[in-house]
């Protein structure tokens, strides 16, 4: 009776509390589902709107170009994809690749007001160096050409006291080749880096050799950091002690090894006695009398010419931007070389090599050079030449210094190499063709009180190198 009474009030039916709570829960769940679904739709619309918003313009991102005009009725729209082929055309394949788009058909970008376009990468071509049309893709923009007929003449100018004269101009010089004046196209007073071949005569008397070896530290200090040096020795044969390299540990080690070299014996050759080369003897009678020995003293050889040729051949392979110098330390004697004076001088002049050096021992005595100018018949072939070194120096534009004492030898190193590095350098174009014909060069200076030293000529055979 109570439950029925609770369900009807004043004749109307009333739902119980439990049923009412279930209805409210279901309604709340429906509201939550509807809210979540509407939120997802709103998020999708927001993302779509963000994609439609263009990026802000900048100096590296210009405004997009204007929209293309509407197409005419019946026309087919162009595909915006770069790889889409036009109608009535097969798609690109490996055998038939697609053509690249025409740069002229692309729209030009527009930029925001006040924003400069990005810089263009432009390569500047020197005047007259533009490549010809139809050239290869890997062809260079220009070519560097050098005139193989250029003749370079180093010139040393000194006053009456032997000091170098500076401050001269190109108009102060006149260069003649085979009697014809040449037009100078090059003139400089800048110092040159040197390629120096140092030749040490170990066939001198032992006292002279030991004196020279004590000056090697001063010789090494006379070179600059930009020079390259090689080292040769000679007596009866030529030997290369060190190849070309910058001044450093290699040159120091090579010079230190020469400190243990001894020169020739100062006395006459020993052909008998206890120190002689014969066999054992008893009371002056050889033990082996069946084979008597004939002892002939060895002939002295001083192959100065061969040493100059060996150094000149190596110098000819060095960079042409360097000044090539042979610096020799000797007493000037030459005997029994395979190369003659004429052939040696031809090699030197063909490669533009200057010969300078230090004359030691007897050749350093004042007046010795004048005495050696006296001609003695057959003396050169029998006794050896003793005045040949100044001939090489005069013909190649170098100079021979006298160094009788150790201090004098050390001072000449810096003077000789400094003069070789700091000279006037003249240049002109010759019309001579490569050949073995000697071309004579004469250099005059406007001031008659000055002394000019330059090479006496050249062989055009060296111009093509």
Buried (B, 14 or more C-beta within 10 A) or exposed (E): EEEEEEEEEEEEEEEEEEEEEEEEEEEEEEEEEEEEEEEEEEEEEEEEEEEEEEEEBEEEBBEEEEEEEEEEEEEEEEEEEEEEEEEEEEEEEEEEEEEEEEEEEEEEEEBEEEBEEEEEEEEEEEEEEEBEEEEEEEEEEEEEEEEEBBBBBBBBBBEEEEEBBEEBEEEBBBBEBBEEEBEBEBBEEEBBBBBBBBBBBBBBBBEBBBBBBEBBEBBBEBBBEEBBBBBBBBBBEBEBBBEBBEBEEBBBEBBEEBEEBEBBEEEEEEEEEEEEEEEEBEEEEBEEEEEEEEEEEEEBBBBBBBBBBBBBEBBBEBEBEBBBBBBBBBBBBBBBBEBEBEEBBBBBBBBBBBBBBBBBBBBBEEEBBEEBEEEEEEEBEEEBBBBBBBBBBBBBBBBBBBBBEBEBBBBBBBBBBEBBBBBBBBBBBBEBEBEEEBBEBBBBBEEEEBEBBBBBBBBBBBBEE
